[in-house]
Every structure is written in C-alpha cells, then in structure tokens.
Amino acid sequence: MADNQEVQQEAALATTEAPAPVSQWLTSNGFEHEFLGLDQQGVPILKVERQFLLPFSTALYAYGFNYLMMQCGYDAGAGNSLVSVYHLAKLTEEGINKSDRFEEVRIKVFLPRTDPRCPSVYWIWKTADWQERETFDMYGIIYEGHPNLKRILMPEDWIGYPMRKDYVTPDFYELQDAY
C-alpha cells in the first residue's frame, strides 16, 4: 500500500517538473506538444499530435537528434488509443567518446483505434524502416509514406493484429497452398 502511494507521488512530481530544455526549445520555436514528464532515467517524454509529427521530427533532427534508437507501439487498453513511440538520441563525436550519457528524448503519438494512421519517419531516420513494419504488423498502425509497409512477422493473409489487447486468438490457422 505504501509503495503504491510512493509511485503515485513520484508520478505527480514528474508531471509538475519544469519542461526539459528540448521541450522548451520546441515550444519557443512554435512546435506544439505536451510535456508528459521524465521517465525513471530522466528522459523527457513529449506527446505530439499525428498531424504535427513530421515537422516536429524534422525540428528534433535539426536540434541534433540524429539517431532513432527505437520505434515501437503499444495498446493503451481495449477501447483506448494505440500509441506510436519514438526514442531519439543525439550522437556526436563528443558524446560517443565520453563516458556520460548522451541526450535522449521520447515522443508519443496517441492514435484512435478506428483510424490508426501516422506519418512515417523513415525519410528522417532510416532505422524506422523495419521497426515501423513490425508495429504495423503487430498493432495495425498504418505508417503513411513508408516505402514498404507490409507484414514482417505474421503471414500476409493473417487477419487481425496479435498485440492488441482486444485481439481474439483464432482456434487454428489454415495453411493455404503450403505444398
């Protein structure tokens, strides 16, 4: 019980903290977003609307975030949003040679289940290629502008998206034209 209260207090403190420098820079340059706080490692989490993702990402690239460490998705719960997540880092010669951490930021785009479309960031960070394909395959988020958006883990004729919380597992999968 006490642990739960401590977690809630920490979460409340994280959301009342002053925005991170990258968030302040984005705001001062007219890029709308919501500062969601810092994660347990101090990485700022920023929420952006899908229609602003490409200009927002381009601004972050210009700010120095030249490496997409991870792109993934998750289901916020049956009936809730699907979320596309991007974890970015600034890699510089100075940052690589030092033992301290490089600057990081995490972006979250919340998408309605009925229309889970999101622009692809492939043209900014090439490492998004297979990661966006996997998120499409498992969650059904459609990355518009992706050069080769197709299933990567499931068979092409698979129905549904297995990582969604409202996914119903079929009793069997019939292999067609297997031989």
C-alpha positions in Angstrom: 0.0 0.0 0.0 2.8 2.4 0.9 4.7 1.5 -2.3 1.6 2.4 -4.4 1.4 5.8 -2.7 5.1 6.5 -3.3 4.7 5.6 -7.0 1.7 8.0 -7.3 3.7 10.7 -5.6 6.6 10.2 -7.9 4.3 10.3 -10.9 2.8 13.6 -9.6 6.2 15.1 -9.2 7.3 14.0 -12.6 4.4 15.8 -14.2 4.9 19.0 -12.2 8.6 19.3 -13.1 9.8 22.1 -15.3 9.9 21.0 -19.0 13.2 19.7 -20.3 15.4 22.0 -22.4 14.4 20.3 -25.6 10.7 20.8 -24.8 11.4 24.5 -24.0 13.3 24.9 -27.3 10.5 23.3 -29.3 7.9 25.5 -27.6 9.9 28.6 -28.2 10.1 27.7 -31.9 6.4 27.1 -32.3 6.2 23.3 -32.2 3.1 22.4 -30.2 3.4 19.4 -27.9 2.6 18.3 -24.4 5.4 17.6 -21.9 4.4 14.3 -20.1 7.3 14.4 -17.6 10.5 12.5 -17.2 10.9 8.7 -17.2 12.8 6.9 -14.4 16.1 7.6 -16.2 15.4 11.3 -16.7 14.4 11.1 -20.4 11.8 13.7 -21.3 8.6 12.3 -22.8 6.7 14.5 -25.3 3.3 14.0 -26.7 2.6 15.3 -30.2 -0.5 15.1 -32.4 0.0 12.9 -35.5 -0.5 15.8 -38.0 2.5 17.6 -36.5 4.8 14.5 -36.2 6.8 15.2 -39.4 7.6 18.9 -38.8 8.2 18.1 -35.1 10.6 15.2 -36.0 12.3 17.4 -38.6 12.8 20.1 -35.9 14.3 17.5 -33.5 16.6 16.3 -36.2 17.8 19.9 -36.8 18.2 20.2 -33.0 20.7 17.3 -33.2 18.6 14.1 -32.5 20.2 12.2 -35.4 19.6 8.7 -34.2 16.3 6.8 -33.8 17.2 4.3 -31.1 13.8 2.6 -31.0 10.3 2.9 -32.6 7.5 0.7 -31.2 3.9 0.7 -30.5 1.6 -0.3 -27.6 -2.0 -0.6 -26.9 -3.2 1.6 -24.1 -6.1 -0.8 -23.4 -9.1 -2.2 -25.0 -11.1 0.7 -26.4 -8.3 3.2 -25.7 -5.7 4.6 -28.0 -2.9 2.9 -29.9 0.4 4.6 -29.2 3.4 5.0 -31.5 6.6 5.7 -29.6 9.9 7.1 -30.8 13.1 7.1 -28.7 15.7 9.5 -30.1 19.3 10.3 -29.2 21.9 12.9 -30.1 25.0 11.1 -31.2 28.1 13.3 -31.7 31.8 12.6 -31.7 32.0 14.2 -28.3 29.1 12.1 -26.9 30.5 8.9 -28.2 34.0 9.4 -26.7 32.7 10.5 -23.3 31.5 8.1 -20.6 28.5 10.1 -19.7 25.1 9.7 -21.2 24.1 11.3 -24.5 20.9 13.4 -24.7 17.7 11.5 -25.3 14.0 12.3 -25.9 10.9 10.1 -26.3 8.0 11.1 -28.5 4.5 9.5 -28.1 1.7 9.8 -30.7 -1.7 8.7 -29.5 -3.9 7.3 -32.3 -7.6 6.4 -32.3 -8.3 2.7 -32.8 -10.8 3.5 -35.5 -8.2 5.4 -37.6 -4.7 4.3 -36.5 -2.8 6.3 -39.2 0.5 8.0 -38.6 3.1 9.5 -40.9 6.3 7.5 -41.4 9.5 9.0 -40.1 11.5 6.7 -42.4 12.6 9.6 -44.5 14.1 11.3 -41.5 15.6 8.3 -39.7 16.2 5.2 -41.9 16.2 3.0 -38.8 12.4 3.4 -38.7 12.1 1.0 -41.7 11.7 -2.4 -40.0 10.5 -1.0 -36.7 7.5 0.7 -38.3 6.8 -2.5 -40.2 6.8 -4.6 -37.0 4.5 -2.1 -35.3 2.2 -2.2 -38.3 2.2 -6.0 -38.2 1.5 -6.3 -34.5 -0.8 -3.3 -33.8 -2.2 -2.3 -37.2 -0.8 1.3 -37.1 -0.6 2.4 -40.7 2.6 4.4 -41.4 1.7 6.7 -44.3 4.6 7.3 -46.6 6.5 4.2 -45.6 8.3 2.7 -48.7 7.4 -0.9 -48.0 4.7 -1.2 -45.3 3.8 -4.9 -45.2 3.7 -7.7 -42.7 7.0 -8.8 -41.4 6.3 -11.4 -38.7 2.8 -12.7 -39.5 1.8 -14.4 -42.8 0.4 -11.9 -45.4 -3.1 -13.3 -45.1 -3.3 -13.1 -41.3 -6.4 -11.4 -40.0 -6.0 -9.0 -37.1 -3.2 -7.6 -35.1 -1.9 -10.0 -32.4 -0.5 -7.5 -29.9 -3.8 -5.5 -29.5 -5.5 -6.1 -26.2 -8.8 -6.8 -27.8 -7.3 -9.4 -30.3 -9.1 -12.7 -30.2 -6.7 -15.6 -31.0 -8.1 -17.9 -33.7 -8.5 -21.6 -32.8 -6.4 -22.6 -35.7 -4.6 -21.1 -38.7 -5.2 -22.9 -42.0 -2.1 -23.0 -44.2 -3.2 -22.5 -47.8 -1.1 -23.5 -50.8 1.5 -24.9 -48.4 2.5 -27.6 -50.7 
